Amino acid sequence: MDNSDNHPSTPGSPTSAGFSTDRLPPNTSRNTDSYSDEDEAAVDPHIIGDDDGGDGDGNEEDEEGEDLFNDNYMEDYRRMDDQDQYERVGLDDSMEDERDLDQIMADRRAAEVELDVRDGRTGTGGILDRKLPQMLYDQDGSALTHTQCLGFTLATTNSAFKKCYSYTDDDTNIRRPKRFRADFRPPTGGRNDDTDGGSQSSPGRSLQGHSREDVPMTDQTDDDPYEDEYDEEGEMSMYRVQGTLREWVTRDEVRRFIAKKFKEFLLTYVNPKNEREIEYIRLINEMVLANKCSLEIDYKQFIYIHPNIAIWLADAPQSVLEVMEEVARNVVFDLHKNYRNIHQKIFVRITNLPVYDQIRNIRQIHLNTMIRIGGVVTRRSGVFPQLQQVKFDCNKCGAVLGPFFQNSYSEVKVGSCPECQSKGPFTVNVEQTIYRDYQKLTLQESPGIVPAGRLPRYKEVILLNDLIDCARPGEEIEVTGIYTNNFDLSLNTKNGFPVFATVVEANHIAKKQDLFSAYKLTDDDKAEIEKLAKDPRIVERIIKSIAPSIYGHEDIKTAIALAMFGGQGKDAEGKHRVRGDINVLLLGDPGTAKSQFLKYVEKTGHRAVYTTGKGASAVGLTAAVHKDPVTREWTLEGGALVLADRGICLIDEFDKMNDQDRVSIHEAMEQQSISISKAGIVTSLKARCSVMAAANPIGGRYDSSKAFSQNVELTDPIISRFDILCVVKDIVDPVTDEMLATFVVDSHAKSQPKGATLEDHPASISQDDILASDRPVDQEILSQDMLKKYITYAKLNVFPKLHDADLDKLTIVYAELRRESSHGQGVPIAVRHFESMIRMSEAHARMHLRSYVTQEDVDMAIRVLLDSFVSCQKFGVQKTLRKSFMKYMTFKKDYNELLLHLLRGLVKDALYFEQIVSGTTARLTHIEVKMEDLRSKAQEHEIYDLKPFFSSAHFASNNFVLDESRGLIRHPLAT
C-alpha cells in the first residue's frame, strides 16, 4: 500500500538534530495503522522535551557527572534573533539558503523522520527497509536492476516473505528477526521443476535456486559447524578480499563461509544430463561402493555455481582444499556412518581444470597455485613412508613431545624439552608417529610437442596417499596439482644455504587412454571424416597423401599407411596378448628417401619418437636403472620404446646398431613389453608401439643376385619380427627417371613463393610455405592436418573384426608361401607372417572406417605381404614367384600414372612422324595412336590389363578418347 501521504519526504535537504514539540510531523498520530512504540519514542513530548525545561518525572544527575544529553537539550536550538546574526564578509553568496528558518526546521524534521524510517526506528516498515538493501543482490553479488528491485518489493508483501522473516501484521513489538538457513540434506522426493527459480542454464544448477517454499527451513539453533554469523549482506562482504588472497582464506570467518558454500554445492548440485538425482550424492555412493577415499569434483561445475570460491581454489589451493576436504569428510561420514572405520580421511580431487600449461612454460607466477600439465612418465621411485605427524621422546626425562606436523617447506626441529628444559637429544617415538605413503615421478614433455632443436623439459611430481602407483614409466598422463617448492634436507646440507626445488604436488592424475588426446575432434571434423570414408577411393587418397613431396614408392607409402592405422590387438582373457601394431623395415640404396619417410611419419604420427642406430644403445631404447642423487635409491627410467608407448618408434640407420643392442629389442617388437631385472628392480614396462626402421645394405647398394640375408647384417629372428619388408632399389630407367625429374621440377615450381625468395624475406616466410609436402598437388591429396584427424578418429572409434569366411583365402596363401619359401633363399615364412596378414587386413578396414573385415581388405593384405616376400628374393626367383602369384599381386595396383606417361610418349612419336611425312602439323585437329602399341609398351613394364586405365579419371581428364571398334586412341590437338 502507498504511505506517501502519511509522512513528508524531502531527500537531500539539510538535516538537524533540533526541533520543538509544537512542530510534530502529521504521521505521528496514534490513529494511523502503522503506529508503534518506536513512533511514540520519536514524537513523545516526555522524551523529546518542551520549553518548560523537563518532564514531570525529573531526571537525576548521574553519579559520575552531569548528563549533557538531557531532556533540555532542545533549548540550545531555540530561536534568538538578536544573537543569530553573522558577518557577511567571506561568505559565498551562491551558497546562501534563501529559505526562512521555519522552512529549514520543517525540512530538517522531515529528513530526520525519513532517516528514522530507513533505519527501522519508526514504523513497522523498518524491518522491510532494513532487509531490503541487503537483498538487492543476486547470487553472484551483482546489483539487481530497477525492474528486478520493483518486482522484489512487490513480492515481499506475500505470506512467504512474512513467514521467512518472522513478521506478521499483529506484531506490535518490533524485534530483530531470527536468521534462518536452509536444511541442505538431500531431498527424498522429486523436485518440482515448475517453479520459477528451479532451472538454470548449463552446465548445471543447484537446488538453492528454488523458491524458499521448496527448501525446508530450520532454526539457527541447530548445531552446524559451517553456519556463519552473516546475513545476505555479510555473505556479499566475504567476496571482498582484504589484503592478499592467501591471508584472506586463512581467516576463520572466511573458512566457515567456504565450508558452508561447498557443503551446499555437494548436497544440492544437479547435473543437467541426469536431473533425477543429486550429482555428488551419487558420486559419494559410488566412491563408498568402490571402497575409495577420493571424491572427484568437476571444476567447471563448481565454478558455475560458486565462481569466486573456484578462483580462490585455483589461486590459493592449499588453504581452500583443506577446508573442502574437511567438509567432504563430514558429509561422507554423515551419509555413511560406519565408513570412518575404513578410511579416516576423504580427499577432494579437482578435475577438468580449464587452463592447461606446458611444462616448459611454468614460471614463478605459477608458484603455490593449481596447475594442469601433461607429459610422459620417464622415471618412478619406490614408495617411501613420509612423516606426517611426528612425536619425539626426550632421552633425559622420557617426556613425549608433540605432535609436530611435517610439511614440504621446513624441517621439524625440537628446540628444548618443556619438562626438563634440556636441548636433547630427542628420538622419534615410533609408536605414536603417523606416516603416509610418498612417491616421486619424473614427468617429461611428450615427444610430439617438443620444439625442434630443444631438449625436452621435465618436472618432479609428488604422489601421496591413494595416488601411489597410479602411473608407470612410459604412460602419458595429465597431472592436476599444486606447483610448490619442496624442502630438501640433503640439498641444504650439501650446499650450506637454503635450496628449494620446485615440484608439483599431485591432486589428481588422469591417464590418456586414447593415443591422440592432444587432437580434439570437433563435430565438423567428425562429419567431414565420415564423408571422406564414403569415398570408394579413400585408400588410394590416403596412400597418395603419405609424403606427397616424394615421387613414386607406392609400396613404401602403402606400408607406412597400414602401420600408422594399425591392426587390432587381442587380449585373451588377460593371459596372453597378441600385438596389433605393424612393424616395417625399409632397406635400400642410399638416396632413396628412406630417412625422409621416417621424418614425415615423425611429424604426422602422435607420440612418434625418432632415434638413430648409432646414437641409441640398448638401455636408451629399452630402459635404464639410475641411482637417485637425493634418496640414493635405484629408480627406473624408460627409453625410446617406452616413451613411444601407443605410438611409433622410428629407428634410422638400423644396421649400424650393435648386435647386443638389437637383441634387446626382440621382446619389445613381439611381446611389446620390456622386462627389467637390475639392481634389485624386477619389473616389466609397456612398449606397445610400432617399430619403423631404415637400414642400408652391405656395401652400400643392394645386390639382387644375392639373398636378402646376405645383403643386410640382420639376423633371422629380428627380420621375422617385421611384418613388411620394403626393398628400395635405385634402378636406371629412362622413363621413370624422366617422370621423376618432371615431378621434382613441378614440385619446386609450385612450392616457391611468388615474387619473393627466402633470402629476400627470411622473417616473413615460414617453412610451411616452402615445403612441397604441405602443398597438395591435386584435390585427391589430403592435407597433413586432415590426415592426422582421420587417423585419430579411426584408431579411437573403429575396431574391425574378422569373419570366418575371410580366413580361407589367408590359409591357402600361407600354405603356398611356406612351400615356395622352402625352395628359395629369401626370407623364411613363419606363423608370424600369417598374423601379419590379419593385422594388415584390419588396418585396411580401418582406412574405410569399417567395423568388419571384407574380402577386399584380405586381398590387399595378401598383395602387400607377397610384394614384401617377392622383393626379398634373388632376381632369378622373383620372376617365377610373380607368375605364380600374379592373381594376388595385381590387386588394385595403380598403374595409371605410368600408362598415362607411356601414352603421352606415343602421342609425341606420332606427331614427330607426321611432321617428317607431311612437313607440317598445322592442319591436324587430332592425333591417333594404336591400342596395340600401348599394350606392347605396357607389357614391357609387366602390365597386362588396360581396362582399368581406360575407365579411369586420368584417361578422361587428359582428353583421350577410346575408339574400341577401330582399336585406336584419339587425342585432340590444341588450336
Secondary structure, DSSP 8 states (H G I E B T S, - for coil): ---TTTS---TTS---S---GGG--GGG-TTSTT--HHHHHHH-HHHH--TTSS-TT----BTTB--SS-TTGGGGGS--TTT-----TT--GGG---S-HHHHHHHHHHHHHHHHHHHTSSSTTHHHHHHHHHHSB-TTS-B--HHHHHHHHHHTTSHHHHHHTT--TT--S------EEE--S--SS---TTSTTS---TT-EEGGGS-GGGS-EEETTS--TT--S--HHHHHHHTS--S-HHHHTTSHHHHHHHHHHHHHHHHHEEBTTBTTS-HHHHHHHHHHHTT--EEEEEHHHHHHH-HHHHHHHHHSHHHHHHHHHHHHHHHHHHHSGGGGGT-S--EEEEE--S----GGG--GGGTTEEEEEEEEEEEE---EEEEEEEEEEETTT--EEEEEE--SSS-------TTT-----EEE-TTT-EEEEEEEEEEE--GGGS-TT----EEEEEEEGGGTTS--TT-EEEEEEEEEEEE-HHHHHHHSS--EEEEEEEEEEEE--STTTTS---HHHHHHHHHHHT-TTHHHHHHHHSSTTS---HHHHHHHHHHHH----EEETTTEEE-----EEEEE-TTSSHHHHHHHHHHHSTTEEEEESTT--HHHHSEEEEE-TTT--EEEEE-HHHHTTTSEEEEESGGGS-HHHHHHTHHHHHT-EEEEEETTEEEEEE---EEEEEE--TTSS--TTS-HHHHSS--HHHHTT-SEEEEE-----HHHHHHHHHHHHHHHHHHS-TT--TTT-TTT--GGGT-GGGS-SSTTS--HHHHHHHHHHHHHH---B--GGGHHHHHHHHHHHHHHHHHSSS----HHHHHHHHHHHHHHHHHTT-SB--HHHHHHHHHHHHHHHHHTS-HHHHHHHHHHTHHHHTTT---HHHHHHHHHHHHHHHHHHHHHHHS--TT-SEEEEEHHHHHHHHHHTT----HHHHTSHHHHHTT-EEETTTTEEEEE---
